[in-house]
Amino acid sequence: MLITTTTTTTTTTTTTTTVTEYLTNADLAAALGAALPHTHAVVLPVARRRHILATADWGHLATDGLVIRWDTTAAGRLTDLGWLRNTVGASWPQLGRPAPPAQLLSNQPRGRWPKILAIWPQLQQWRTLPALWAAAQTLTYTKPGK
């Protein structure tokens, strides 16, 4: 769910809040492909918890037990993680490892190796935050055959 607000100033200030529900993970991931402006907040329940709306904060991603500022670094990591999963074909268990498995690298064109090796350690911070890692798994999942 993405929450946005627009403020219009006239003789009095009026705030309009809009809630957008994304039907697919890919659509929400695309919205999170850039930093969230201070007029947007994202709420993503991954453990089917329904009480996290109250934790929403402008410019942040709120998920089960965690609220994190969604800046260009976070957006880049999510984009890179999606590339590893959907283009490179890294499985979720592989992505949980501190280094890419040799077989994953050997199955890729050599031209991809530097990018894979550069991205992999950048994900370590997310691996240590279970709620964020679960949200990342949800956001980068695509149905087989798509």
C-alpha positions in Angstrom: 0.0 0.0 0.0 1.3 3.4 -0.9 0.0 6.5 0.9 0.4 9.9 -0.6 -0.5 13.4 0.6 -0.9 16.6 -1.3 -1.1 19.9 0.5 -2.9 22.8 -1.1 -2.6 26.2 0.4 -5.3 28.8 0.1 -6.8 30.9 2.8 -6.7 27.7 4.9 -4.5 24.7 4.4 -6.2 21.6 3.1 -4.5 18.2 3.2 -5.8 15.4 0.9 -4.6 11.9 1.6 -4.7 9.2 -1.1 -4.2 5.5 -0.5 -3.1 3.4 -3.4 -3.2 -0.4 -3.1 -0.8 -2.3 -5.5 -2.1 -5.6 -6.7 1.3 -7.1 -7.6 4.6 -7.1 -5.9 6.2 -5.9 -9.1 4.1 -2.8 -9.2 5.0 -1.8 -5.7 8.6 -2.6 -6.3 8.6 -0.3 -9.3 7.2 2.5 -7.1 10.0 1.8 -4.6 12.6 2.0 -7.4 13.3 5.6 -6.4 13.5 7.4 -3.1 10.2 8.1 -1.5 9.4 11.8 -1.3 8.3 13.3 2.0 4.7 13.1 0.7 4.7 9.4 0.4 4.7 6.4 2.8 4.6 2.7 2.1 3.1 0.1 4.3 4.0 -3.5 3.5 2.8 -6.3 5.8 4.8 -9.4 5.1 3.7 -11.6 8.1 0.0 -10.9 7.6 0.1 -8.4 10.4 -2.6 -5.8 10.1 -1.6 -3.3 12.7 1.3 -1.6 11.0 -0.6 1.3 9.3 -0.2 3.3 12.5 3.6 3.1 12.1 3.6 4.7 8.6 5.9 7.6 8.3 6.4 10.0 5.3 9.4 9.0 3.2 9.6 5.6 4.8 8.8 1.9 4.3 6.9 0.4 7.2 6.9 -3.4 7.5 6.4 -5.8 10.4 8.3 -4.3 13.3 10.4 -2.0 11.2 10.2 1.5 9.7 13.1 2.4 7.4 13.8 5.6 5.5 13.4 4.8 1.8 16.2 6.8 0.1 18.2 6.3 -3.1 20.4 3.8 -1.4 17.5 1.6 -0.4 15.8 2.0 -3.8 19.1 1.0 -5.5 19.5 -2.1 -3.3 16.0 -3.2 -4.1 16.6 -2.8 -7.8 19.9 -4.7 -7.6 18.2 -7.5 -5.6 15.5 -7.7 -8.2 18.1 -8.0 -10.9 19.9 -10.8 -9.0 16.7 -12.7 -8.6 15.0 -12.2 -11.9 17.8 -11.8 -14.4 20.7 -13.6 -12.8 18.4 -16.3 -11.4 19.8 -16.3 -7.8 17.5 -18.3 -5.5 16.4 -16.8 -2.1 18.6 -19.3 -0.1 21.6 -18.3 -2.3 21.0 -14.6 -1.7 21.0 -15.3 2.1 24.7 -16.3 1.9 27.5 -13.8 2.5 29.1 -14.5 -0.9 27.6 -15.7 -4.2 27.9 -19.4 -4.7 30.6 -20.4 -7.3 28.0 -22.3 -9.3 25.9 -19.2 -9.7 28.8 -17.2 -11.0 30.0 -20.0 -13.3 26.5 -20.2 -14.9 26.7 -16.4 -15.7 28.5 -14.7 -18.6 31.8 -13.4 -17.3 30.7 -9.8 -18.1 28.1 -10.1 -15.2 30.6 -11.2 -12.6 31.9 -7.8 -11.5 28.3 -6.5 -11.0 27.2 -9.6 -9.1 30.3 -9.4 -6.9 29.8 -5.7 -6.3 26.1 -6.0 -5.4 26.3 -9.1 -3.1 28.0 -7.5 -0.1 25.8 -4.4 -0.3 22.9 -6.6 0.7 24.5 -7.7 4.0 22.9 -5.0 6.0 19.4 -6.1 4.8 20.2 -9.7 5.5 20.7 -8.8 9.2 17.2 -7.2 9.5 14.7 -10.1 9.2 11.7 -7.8 8.6 13.4 -5.9 5.8 14.8 -9.1 4.3 11.3 -10.6 4.3 9.9 -7.4 2.7 12.7 -7.5 0.0 11.8 -11.2 -0.7 8.1 -10.2 -1.1 8.9 -7.2 -3.4 11.3 -9.1 -5.7 9.3 -12.3 -6.1 7.9 -12.9 -9.5 5.7 -15.8 -10.4 7.4 -18.5 -12.5 7.0 -17.9 -16.2 6.7 -14.1 -15.9 
